């Protein structure tokens, strides 16, 4: 929404109604778009805050491992094992559905061939 001054054509009594209505409609649309963008950014901020909180929790647990945290770590390892049931562990990372490096084959949109070439 710009702060530029809009000159409305004058009529007998005030401004031309259609010009004022058009400007108000444009401003309302810009406001609606800005509110939608703020709502999206708020949702993304909440998601990132949750991820950050979880990362802090994991970091604290890794710094001072306890038996109570062992259960969640074992659960993570078992879940990883269950997701890797199609992987033979060769290290090629060429599986189309490799849940470690290419979940859901998202790299397919970049074209055929190797996409992840770590040194």
C-alpha positions in Angstrom: 0.0 0.0 0.0 1.7 3.3 -1.1 1.5 6.5 0.8 1.2 8.6 -2.4 -1.4 11.3 -2.4 -4.3 10.6 -4.8 -6.0 13.5 -6.5 -9.7 12.9 -7.0 -11.6 14.8 -9.6 -13.9 17.3 -8.1 -17.6 17.3 -8.7 -20.3 19.7 -7.8 -20.4 18.6 -4.2 -17.1 17.0 -3.2 -15.3 14.3 -5.1 -16.5 12.0 -7.9 -18.0 9.0 -6.1 -16.7 6.3 -8.5 -13.1 7.6 -8.1 -13.4 7.5 -4.3 -15.0 4.1 -4.4 -12.3 2.7 -6.7 -9.6 4.0 -4.4 -11.2 2.6 -1.3 -11.7 -0.8 -3.0 -8.0 -0.8 -3.9 -7.0 0.0 -0.4 -9.3 -2.7 1.1 -7.8 -5.2 -1.3 -4.2 -4.2 -0.3 -5.2 -4.5 3.4 -6.7 -7.9 2.9 -3.5 -9.1 1.1 -1.3 -7.7 3.9 -3.5 -9.4 6.6 -3.2 -12.7 4.7 0.5 -12.4 4.5 0.8 -11.6 8.2 -1.3 -14.7 9.0 1.0 -16.9 6.9 4.0 -15.4 8.5 2.5 -15.9 12.0 1.9 -19.6 11.2 5.4 -20.0 9.9 6.8 -18.3 13.0 4.9 -20.7 15.2 6.1 -23.7 13.3 9.7 -22.5 13.5 9.4 -21.7 17.2 8.2 -25.3 17.8 11.1 -26.7 15.8 13.5 -24.5 17.8 12.0 -25.6 21.1 12.4 -29.2 20.1 16.0 -28.6 18.9 16.8 -27.0 22.3 15.3 -30.0 24.1 17.3 -32.4 22.1 20.5 -30.4 22.6 19.9 -30.3 26.4 19.3 -34.1 26.3 22.4 -34.7 24.3 24.6 -32.6 26.6 23.4 -34.5 29.7 22.1 -37.9 28.7 19.9 -39.6 31.2 18.0 -42.9 31.4 14.8 -41.0 31.1 15.8 -39.6 27.7 17.0 -43.0 26.5 13.5 -44.1 25.8 12.8 -41.3 23.3 16.2 -41.9 21.6 15.5 -45.6 21.3 12.0 -44.7 19.8 13.7 -42.5 17.2 16.2 -45.2 16.3 13.4 -47.8 15.9 11.3 -45.4 13.8 14.4 -44.8 11.6 14.9 -48.5 11.2 11.3 -49.0 10.2 11.6 -46.3 7.5 14.8 -47.7 6.1 13.3 -51.2 5.4 14.0 -50.8 1.6 17.6 -49.5 2.0 20.4 -52.1 1.8 22.9 -49.7 3.3 25.2 -49.5 0.2 25.7 -45.8 0.6 24.8 -44.8 -2.9 21.8 -42.7 -1.9 20.3 -43.4 -5.3 17.0 -44.7 -4.0 14.1 -42.6 -5.3 12.4 -42.8 -1.9 15.4 -42.7 0.4 13.9 -41.2 3.6 17.3 -39.9 4.7 18.4 -37.8 1.7 15.5 -37.5 -0.6 12.1 -38.1 1.1 9.3 -38.2 -1.3 11.7 -37.9 -4.3 11.7 -34.1 -4.1 15.0 -34.0 -6.0 13.3 -35.4 -9.1 12.2 -31.9 -10.1 15.8 -31.0 -10.6 16.2 -33.5 -13.4 17.8 -37.0 -13.8 21.1 -38.1 -12.4 22.9 -37.5 -9.2 21.9 -34.4 -7.2 23.6 -34.9 -3.9 27.3 -35.0 -4.4 28.9 -34.5 -1.0 32.7 -34.3 -1.0 
